[in-house]
Amino acid sequence: MKYQPRPGVVLTKICDMNVLIPSRAAYGDCRTIKRLPALWAITWEQLGREDAEERIMTVHRILTRKPDEEIRASLDAFLRDLASKGFLIEQNEKETEGGA
């Protein structure tokens, strides 16, 4: 599955902590804020890019030195969690291939 950041969700720093905050435009679908460790903030910044998956995997390989299977499992759990809380919009294959 592919995910896109919800329009209106902003990554910012508060007291040296990375935080996702929904603006008024996103508040109807996302009613909470979420603190992100540095690695996951970097991951968030890559979402929505054409080459996001490869960039994210490269950063995780360098910073965690874990096997790809473990990285993918952590990444999938992270993305599902953010989607369930409204920070991300899940896209099915037809939407991503068809450009809709």
Beta strands, then each sheet from edge to edge (+ up, - down):
strand 1: 2-5
strand 2: 9-14
strand 3: 17-22
strand 4: 34-36
strand 5: 88-91
sheet 1: 1+ 5-
sheet 2: 2+ 3- 4+
end
